[in-house]
Amino acid sequence: MIEYREGRDVPPEAVAQLFDTVPWARGRSPERIAKALAASDHVVTAWDGARLIGIARSLSDGEWYATIWDVIVHPGYRSRGIGREIMRRMTAFYRGRGFSYVALFSVEGREGWYEQFGYRLHPRGMRLDESAPDAG
Ligand SMILES: CC(C)(COP(=O)(O)OP(=O)(O)OC[C@H]1O[C@@H](n2cnc3c(N)ncnc32)[C@H](O)[C@@H]1OP(=O)(O)O)[C@@H](O)C(=O)NCCC(=O)NCCS
């Protein structure tokens, strides 16, 4: 049976192993993960016994703005509704509390999946390109 937990107190080594299953999160060190978890507002995890098999975490000012990051289910556990339950819990954490923006970036092709939780495409989202020249 899959168990869900909410809270930042997750072993960073287990999170590193889960991050290593997706190309864009691969190779993150447990030391940096520990700092990132401590700075996160909310962390939802899914467990198969002692094994961490899913995660989503958020950053927030606690009042108006929150962003959701690192939505990941282990490849061996996908398409069973685990990601859906993680996102349902994460979204429920923010709904109805007067937030102006609860936002996330979707990987290409996942936008429709996020719509089921109430997220909609924002046409003016912008992201810093580190290779772009700065303002001098
Ligand atoms: C995205 C991810 C977390 C989803 O986790 P999951 O546990 O497989 O998700 P669920 O089983 O709850 O939902 C997936 C299913 O929802 C259904 N679904 C797909 N699009 C849908 C939509 N628009 N509306 C409703 N249901 C949808 C499908 O049945 C889908 O199964 P499929 O992935 O085999 O096509 C997982 O695929 C993952 O870890 N991907 C790699 C990391 C990643 O890209 N994360 C997203 C970053 S933005």
PDBQT file of the ligand as one rigid body, heavy atoms in Angstrom, charges set to zero:
ROOT
HETATM    1  C1  LIG A 201       4.392  13.562 -14.153  1.00  0.00    +0.000 C 
HETATM    2  C2  LIG A 201       4.406  12.397 -13.200  1.00  0.00    +0.000 C 
HETATM    3  C3  LIG A 201       4.809  12.881 -11.807  1.00  0.00    +0.000 C 
HETATM    4  C4  LIG A 201       3.015  11.790 -13.115  1.00  0.00    +0.000 C 
HETATM    5  O1  LIG A 201       3.018  10.789 -12.117  1.00  0.00    +0.000 OA
HETATM    6  P1  LIG A 201       2.064   9.507 -12.225  1.00  0.00    +0.000 P 
HETATM    7  O2  LIG A 201       2.032   8.860 -10.886  1.00  0.00    +0.000 OA
HETATM    8  O3  LIG A 201       2.453   8.668 -13.393  1.00  0.00    +0.000 OA
HETATM    9  O4  LIG A 201       0.693  10.242 -12.516  1.00  0.00    +0.000 OA
HETATM   10  P2  LIG A 201      -0.771   9.631 -12.472  1.00  0.00    +0.000 P 
HETATM   11  O5  LIG A 201      -0.742   8.134 -12.592  1.00  0.00    +0.000 OA
HETATM   12  O6  LIG A 201      -1.462  10.189 -11.307  1.00  0.00    +0.000 OA
HETATM   13  O7  LIG A 201      -1.341  10.290 -13.766  1.00  0.00    +0.000 OA
HETATM   14  C5  LIG A 201      -0.868   9.883 -15.052  1.00  0.00    +0.000 C 
HETATM   15  C6  LIG A 201      -2.054   9.441 -15.830  1.00  0.00    +0.000 C 
HETATM   16  O8  LIG A 201      -3.005  10.482 -15.858  1.00  0.00    +0.000 OA
HETATM   17  C7  LIG A 201      -3.795  10.316 -17.010  1.00  0.00    +0.000 C 
HETATM   18  N1  LIG A 201      -3.768  11.579 -17.726  1.00  0.00    +0.000 N 
HETATM   19  C8  LIG A 201      -2.898  12.013 -18.639  1.00  0.00    +0.000 A 
HETATM   20  N2  LIG A 201      -3.240  13.223 -19.072  1.00  0.00    +0.000 NA
HETATM   21  C9  LIG A 201      -4.340  13.566 -18.393  1.00  0.00    +0.000 A 
HETATM   22  C10 LIG A 201      -5.173  14.683 -18.402  1.00  0.00    +0.000 A 
HETATM   23  N3  LIG A 201      -4.953  15.689 -19.252  1.00  0.00    +0.000 N 
HETATM   24  N4  LIG A 201      -6.200  14.727 -17.559  1.00  0.00    +0.000 NA
HETATM   25  C11 LIG A 201      -6.460  13.683 -16.740  1.00  0.00    +0.000 A 
HETATM   26  N5  LIG A 201      -5.711  12.575 -16.715  1.00  0.00    +0.000 NA
HETATM   27  C12 LIG A 201      -4.655  12.524 -17.517  1.00  0.00    +0.000 A 
HETATM   28  C13 LIG A 201      -3.206   9.226 -17.848  1.00  0.00    +0.000 C 
HETATM   29  O9  LIG A 201      -3.893   8.047 -17.587  1.00  0.00    +0.000 OA
HETATM   30  C14 LIG A 201      -1.803   9.172 -17.279  1.00  0.00    +0.000 C 
HETATM   31  O10 LIG A 201      -1.184   7.960 -17.465  1.00  0.00    +0.000 OA
HETATM   32  P3  LIG A 201       0.149   7.945 -18.420  1.00  0.00    +0.000 P 
HETATM   33  O11 LIG A 201       1.214   8.773 -17.735  1.00  0.00    +0.000 OA
HETATM   34  O12 LIG A 201       0.489   6.516 -18.500  1.00  0.00    +0.000 OA
HETATM   35  O13 LIG A 201      -0.268   8.548 -19.732  1.00  0.00    +0.000 OA
HETATM   36  C15 LIG A 201       5.377  11.267 -13.665  1.00  0.00    +0.000 C 
HETATM   37  O14 LIG A 201       5.034  10.925 -14.998  1.00  0.00    +0.000 OA
HETATM   38  C16 LIG A 201       6.841  11.659 -13.603  1.00  0.00    +0.000 C 
HETATM   39  O15 LIG A 201       7.482  11.544 -12.565  1.00  0.00    +0.000 OA
HETATM   40  N6  LIG A 201       7.408  12.098 -14.762  1.00  0.00    +0.000 N 
HETATM   41  C17 LIG A 201       8.821  12.436 -14.827  1.00  0.00    +0.000 C 
HETATM   42  C18 LIG A 201       9.098  13.711 -14.110  1.00  0.00    +0.000 C 
HETATM   43  C19 LIG A 201       8.330  14.842 -14.702  1.00  0.00    +0.000 C 
HETATM   44  O16 LIG A 201       8.403  15.115 -15.891  1.00  0.00    +0.000 OA
HETATM   45  N7  LIG A 201       7.598  15.553 -13.848  1.00  0.00    +0.000 N 
HETATM   46  C20 LIG A 201       6.756  16.652 -14.258  1.00  0.00    +0.000 C 
HETATM   47  C21 LIG A 201       7.530  17.912 -14.150  1.00  0.00    +0.000 C 
HETATM   48  S1  LIG A 201       6.596  19.295 -14.732  1.00  0.00    +0.000 SA
ENDROOT
TORSDOF 0
